[in-house]
Amino acid sequence: MITLALSKGRIFEETLPLLAAAGIEVAEDPETSRKLILATTRPDVRVVLVRASDVPTYVQHGGADLGVAGLDVLIEHAASSGEAGLYQPLDLRIAACRLSVAARADFDYAAAVRQGSRLRVATKYTHLARRHFADKGVHVDLIKLYGSMELAPLTGLADAIVDLVSTGSTLRANHLVEVEKILDISSRLVVNQAALKLKREPLRALIEAFASALPNRP
């Protein structure tokens, strides 16, 4: 049995065409089913639904043979676990977005950075944020939040946030502006190293099917 870890939402939806290229269809819609383990049209493949941040943990420790996770999640996982990065054979180029700094429209971020002000930054991506500001020589106090990030500058909790941005519509709706891009993000296929040895042929076939389904891009 091959177990694929996915998170609900955009990653799940954009992984479906890749599975279809491998001749696999998920039997149920995760948005209407209460099941956390979903069968597929291949009896030897199943999908487990986990939180996006838990995908690397499931793959790392063998709860899943492979999974799909954003680059942001993978970097944070490697930093917090202290373990070597997972085997990432493919950049699937799905769920594309960017990790950026955003602040209130009336906050002069460029001047604050230039003057060496100590910034309060709210984020759930603490490792990536710390590394980014350290590289710039900017002193920050990081405030870890798990949701509703846009509230932090609006309530005075933080000067700025570090969060994922896709269209920017949520920022605009909350009178925030994107002031600096940190990193382009897309989702990667990650594979458990032990599974790759024990289930080499079926996993290799699945990886190759995913690779063949990717559009040719520079």
C-alpha positions in Angstrom: 0.0 0.0 0.0 1.3 3.5 -0.9 0.1 6.3 1.3 0.0 9.9 0.0 -0.4 12.7 2.5 -2.3 15.8 1.3 -3.9 18.8 2.9 -7.3 20.0 2.0 -7.9 23.0 -0.2 -5.7 24.4 -3.0 -2.9 21.8 -2.7 -5.4 18.9 -2.8 -7.3 20.4 -5.8 -4.2 21.1 -7.8 -2.7 17.6 -7.1 -5.7 15.9 -8.6 -4.6 16.3 -12.2 -1.2 14.9 -11.4 -2.8 11.9 -9.8 -5.1 11.5 -12.9 -1.9 11.4 -15.0 -0.9 8.4 -13.0 -4.3 6.8 -13.6 -5.4 7.5 -10.0 -8.7 9.2 -8.9 -9.7 9.9 -5.3 -12.9 8.1 -4.5 -14.4 10.8 -2.3 -14.5 14.6 -2.0 -12.7 15.6 1.2 -15.0 18.7 1.5 -18.1 16.6 1.9 -16.6 13.4 3.4 -15.7 13.2 7.1 -13.1 10.5 6.4 -9.5 11.3 6.9 -8.3 8.3 4.8 -9.6 8.2 1.3 -9.5 5.3 -1.1 -8.6 5.8 -4.7 -9.3 3.9 -7.9 -6.0 2.0 -7.4 -6.4 -0.5 -4.6 -2.7 0.0 -3.7 -2.9 3.8 -3.2 -4.7 5.7 -0.5 -4.7 9.4 0.5 -4.5 10.6 4.1 -5.8 14.1 4.9 -3.6 16.1 7.4 -2.9 19.7 8.2 -0.5 21.3 5.7 2.1 21.8 8.5 1.9 18.1 9.4 2.6 16.7 5.9 6.4 16.7 6.4 6.1 15.0 9.8 3.9 12.2 8.5 6.4 11.6 5.6 9.5 12.0 7.8 8.3 9.4 10.3 6.7 6.9 8.0 3.0 7.8 8.5 2.9 8.4 4.8 5.2 7.2 2.0 5.0 10.6 0.2 3.2 13.9 0.4 2.8 17.3 -1.2 3.8 20.3 0.9 4.7 24.0 0.2 8.3 25.1 0.3 7.5 27.3 3.2 6.3 24.4 5.3 9.3 22.3 4.4 11.8 24.9 5.4 10.1 25.6 8.7 9.8 21.8 9.4 13.5 21.3 8.8 14.4 24.2 11.0 12.1 23.2 13.9 12.8 19.4 13.8 16.6 19.8 13.5 16.5 16.9 11.0 17.9 16.8 7.5 15.5 17.9 4.8 13.2 15.4 3.2 13.9 14.0 -0.2 12.2 16.3 -2.7 12.3 14.8 -6.2 10.0 17.2 -7.8 8.9 20.8 -7.7 5.3 20.3 -8.7 4.8 24.0 -9.5 1.4 24.0 -7.9 -0.2 26.3 -5.3 2.2 29.0 -6.3 2.4 32.1 -4.1 5.1 34.1 -2.3 6.2 34.8 1.2 6.2 38.5 1.8 6.4 41.3 4.4 3.3 43.4 4.6 2.4 46.5 6.7 -0.2 49.2 7.1 -0.3 51.5 4.2 0.6 54.4 6.5 3.7 52.7 8.0 6.9 53.7 6.3 8.6 50.3 6.3 11.5 51.4 4.1 12.4 54.3 6.5 12.1 52.0 9.5 14.5 49.5 8.0 16.9 52.3 6.8 17.0 53.9 10.3 17.7 50.6 12.0 14.4 50.6 14.0 13.6 47.5 15.9 10.5 46.0 14.3 7.8 43.9 15.8 6.8 41.3 13.2 4.0 38.8 13.5 4.2 35.5 11.6 3.9 31.8 11.8 7.0 31.4 9.7 9.4 32.3 12.4 12.5 30.7 10.9 12.1 32.2 7.5 11.3 35.6 9.0 14.3 35.5 11.4 16.6 34.5 8.6 15.3 37.2 6.2 15.7 40.0 8.7 19.1 38.8 10.0 20.4 38.8 6.4 19.3 42.4 6.1 20.8 43.3 9.5 17.4 44.4 10.8 16.5 43.8 14.5 13.1 42.2 15.0 10.9 40.9 17.8 9.0 38.0 16.4 5.4 37.3 17.5 4.2 33.9 16.6 0.6 33.8 15.4 -1.3 31.0 13.6 -4.1 32.9 11.9 -5.8 36.2 11.2 -2.3 37.6 10.6 -3.7 40.8 9.1 -5.1 41.9 12.5 -1.6 42.3 14.0 -0.7 45.6 12.4 -4.3 46.9 12.6 -4.4 46.4 16.4 -0.9 47.6 17.1 0.3 44.2 18.0 3.0 44.3 15.3 4.5 46.8 12.9 4.5 44.3 10.0 3.6 40.7 9.2 5.3 37.9 7.2 2.8 35.8 5.5 1.9 34.0 2.2 0.5 36.2 -0.5 -1.3 35.0 -3.6 -3.5 37.7 -5.2 -3.0 40.3 -2.4 -6.8 40.8 -2.1 -6.9 40.0 1.6 -4.1 42.5 2.3 -5.9 45.2 0.4 -9.2 44.5 2.1 -7.5 45.1 5.4 -5.6 48.2 4.3 -2.2 46.5 4.3 0.4 46.7 1.5 3.0 44.2 0.4 6.3 45.9 1.1 8.9 43.2 0.4 9.0 39.8 -1.2 11.0 37.2 0.7 10.6 34.0 -1.3 8.6 32.5 -4.2 6.7 29.5 -2.9 5.4 26.4 -4.7 4.5 22.9 -3.6 7.0 20.0 -3.6 6.6 16.2 -3.7 8.4 14.8 -0.7 9.2 11.1 -0.2 10.1 9.0 2.8 13.6 7.6 2.3 12.9 4.2 3.8 9.8 3.8 1.6 11.8 4.7 -1.5 14.0 1.6 -0.8 11.2 -0.8 0.3 8.6 0.3 -2.3 11.1 1.4 -5.0 9.3 0.4 -8.2 5.7 1.6 -7.4 7.0 4.9 -5.9 9.4 5.5 -8.9 6.5 4.9 -11.3 4.3 7.4 -9.4 7.1 10.0 -9.3 7.7 9.6 -13.0 4.0 9.9 -13.8 3.9 13.2 -11.8 6.9 14.4 -13.6 5.5 13.7 -17.0 2.3 15.6 -16.1 4.1 18.8 -15.3 4.1 21.5 -18.0 7.5 22.3 -19.5 8.6 25.5 -18.0 12.0 27.1 -17.8 
